[in-house]
């Protein structure tokens, strides 16, 4: 059975969830939005990557896990030049092995205006 995880992050106007859970498995998505207002954070890739990973952390904690439970991360960037800044922030959150498997993809654009990064992830809870 698939269940919605209530993350407390500002709800989207689209028919989506930040997190869903089926048994021990959790699927997550995070963007660089203020979790209270839903507004896209201003600043460069570092600010957006930090907010995005913080929102991912909020969502996985709401499901009963931590970032250490992530097994797969997919990062979508609108500019390949942002990879270095994103990686610098990513290293601050993922500091111990085993790291999640990760794919980073450069896309033409993301749906929200001003958004430079979006992350999807999968977690397995203990």
N, C-alpha and C positions, 0 to 999 in steps of 0.2 A: 504494500500500500504506500502510495506517495503522499506525503504531508507537507504542507507549507510551514516554513520556519518563520516565526515572527521576529524580525531583526530589530525593529524600532527605528530603522532608517526610513527617512521620508518616502512615502509610497510614490510609485511612478503613475503617470496618467495612462500608461500603456498596460495591457494585460500581461504583466510579468511579475515574477517574484525575485527577491534577492537570493533566496535559498530555498531548496526543497530537500526533503530527506526521505529515503526509502531504506528502512532498516539501519544498518551502520554506515550507509553511504550518503554523502551530502554533496549536492551540486550548487555552486555559488557563482554569482556575478557581482562585480563591483565597478563603479565609475567614480570619477573624482568629483563627487557631489557632497555638499555640506549635508551631514546626516539629519539635521533638524529642518533646514529650509528646502533642501533639494536643489539649491543653486550650484552650478558648476564653480569650483574654486578657481580663483584667479592665480596667475603666476605661471612660471615655466613648468617644464616637465617634472622637476624635482618636487614642487608643491603638489602637482596633480598625482604623481606616483605615490607620494606619501599618503595623501588623502584616500586614494584608491586602495592601497594596502591596509590602511586603518579601517576602511569600511569592510574590506574582506575579513579582517580580524573580528570586527563587531559581528558580522554575519556567522562566521564559524563558531564563535563563542556562544551565540544565541542557539546554535544547534547542539551545543554541549562539547565542543572541541576547542582546539587552538590551532594556530598556524602550523604547528608541528604535525597535525593530522592531515595536512594537504599532501596529496600524492601526485597531483598533476596541476600545472598552472599554464594558462594560455594568455599571453599578453598581446594586445593589439595596439599598435602605435600609428599615428598619422604621419610621422616623419622618422625615418631611420636614424637621423642624426640625434634623436632623443634617446637612443639606446644607452649611451654612456651615462647620462643623467639618471635614467630609470634604473640602471644596474647599480649605481652608487646608492640609491635609496633602497633598492631591493636587498642589497647586502646588509643593511642595517636591521632588517626584519628576519632574514633567513641566515642564521649565523652558525648553525650546527648541522652536521650530517645525520640522517640522510636528507638532502635537499629534495624538494618536489621535482619531478620531471617537468621540464619547461619548454614551451615553444614560444617564440616571439615573432610576430607577423607584422609587417608594415602594410597598412591598408590606405586606400585613397582618402577616406573620411569616416568619421563616426557620427552617429545620429544627432547628438546634442551639439549645438553651436559652441565652439570654444573648447570642446573636449579633445584632449590629445592622447588619452590612454583609456583602455577598458581591459578588465581582467576577468576571465572565467577560471574556475578552479573546481577540483573534485577532492573530497576528503573522505577518509575512512576513520570512523570513530572507534575508540577502544571499547 
